[in-house]
Amino acid sequence: MDSLHNSQLAERAHRVRHNAIVMAEVQGQGYLAQALGVADVLTVTYLHAMQCRPEDPEWEDRDRFLLSVGHYGIAHYAILTEAGYLPEDELVTYGCDDSRLPMSGMTSYTPGAEMSGGSIGLGLPMAVGMGLGLKRKQSDSFIYTLMGDGELAEGPTWEAANSAAHYKLDNIIAIVDFNGVQADGPSRDIMSTEPIVDKFEAFGFYVQRVDGNDLPALVEAFNNAREHKEARPRIIICDTKMGKGVDSLERREKNHFIRLEGDDWPRVFEELESGRAK
Amino acid sequence: MSTAQKQKTTPAAPVIIASSVDEGYPTTMAPFGNALVALAEERPEIVGMSADLAKYTDIHIFAQAFPDRFYQMGMSEQLMATAAGGLSKEGFIPFATTYATFAARRCYDFVSQAVAEQDANVKLIGGLPGLTTGYGPSHQSTDDLAIFRAMPNLTVIDPCDAHEIEQLVPAIANYNGPVYTRILRGAVARVLDEYDYRFELGKAALLRGGNDVLVIATGFMTMRALDAAKDLQKDGIDVAVLHVPTIKPLDEATIAREAAKSGRLVVVAENHTVVGGLGEAVAGCLMRADVSCSMRQIGLPDKFLDAGTLSVLQDRYGISRQAVGNQIRGWL
């Protein structure tokens, strides 16, 4: 596996954040805080862990990536662009009519988008079906699926967790972006999912919990997930900071959905640049 | 029926799940399961799934023949529908079985978003269609056709008999896209053999001509329509029967052409609520085709149906052979 040095990963993650802000500015709004928060996780997923060929998105031996949280389309296009699936000049079409980058991720629109998410709770059940299929084909490919912590309140995720362990689907690496915020407020108040590590362990998963904005820790966790020997599904709980890399968005109280005036956007880019210097 | 009325009835063991085979028809055991096994011998990409209802949907025969190609998903229908979408992404053709009620009511969003929207090559199989059990509303799938008709990109089928089920299994496997089909299980009548009939996806078939009445029927109501047509013949009433196994996409050209033939009463018959099934689909088709005719509907009432003996219930709700004949007589 080609692995990028941590400082290179940091530079790539910075560009992923930049891509996300470019898209958010086009619409003046969006799920930008999630995209900034999960940028490090997606950078390590695509640019360190996954076997993929951006020029051939349907390469049979690729690792699969399922975006369960469809509203993270903005985050997904940001990393797909950085990984080379999409040209950078397409970012400004985000959410526009006839764009390949709809606000909620769908498989028929975007190269590298392997499922239509949006209706929350489809990622892990879909991964179970693909996991069974890959085993039937005697494939060594992994399936990554990105979920949110609020999403874990959806029942089918647990039907899927149950069956992934039953079928010993060690080719599933589930990722939870644990940012602690959902549409109606803090997830600990809306519907707490803790103790999340204990729950997934009880369901038979190999569980790791890491700081999702710590690149070396993420690299280690993804390596562990891939190399783990037991025939169990894997999950990495990634504690992330909403708005990471842009001070004012990190500090903003309500940041599930960001809406800014046109004059505010240059400041967001500036904050991202000054954050990098820190 | 009120609680008081129910208490007055004499206790008797009701025949809750019975065959809906009318008198005089030969039967075939488990036509779906056996047809799937036969096809799977040649098609290694076919896999089977069930949500703890393999025995009751006849796919247990496939599971016994190909144990490593069968995935038991437990009582997790939403998982099964979505995982079927995942298996199809890896190139397999999953035949996923449960009862029609659970497929339609419990899994709607999952079938919509993980199967139909993603154009997944999934074959969703619903047992106990319409009123084929006396268990009560939890198991009586009176609304699955309406529910699935509303879903874009999904093909919807209601077969009549064993002959048709045997033919539709390879037909839907050959069609690359999402399909929902009802099935009949256990001892299933053979009705259509004698009509030189072959199932074609999306095609209606005129099984019998007639000058007084045209019955447009789907599912086993085609059998009931053919039976009633024989009964009515004795009274000099000449009944044509148009069989419409594919509810969606509907064979609008054939339906409009037959309905437009002047002078006949058009009756639509289905083992389904009168809301949103074949009756309203035909009405919509004739509206778009600007065809005017005298039209009546035979179907289950828009209510949660009683529990009890199946033959009693089919008579009570107007879908038995006799009830079909009586309704048509009454309209003439």
Interface residues (C-beta under 8 A of the other chain):
Chain A: M106 T107 S108 E114 M115 S116 G118 S119 L122 P125 M126 A127 V128 G129 M130 G131 L132 G133 L134 R136 K137 G155 P156 E159 A160 N162 S163 H166 Y167
Chain B: V47 R69 Y71 M73 G74 S76 Q78 L79 T82 A83 A84 G85 G86 L87 S88 K89 E90 G91 F92 P94 D109 F110 S112 Q113 A114 E117 Q118 D119
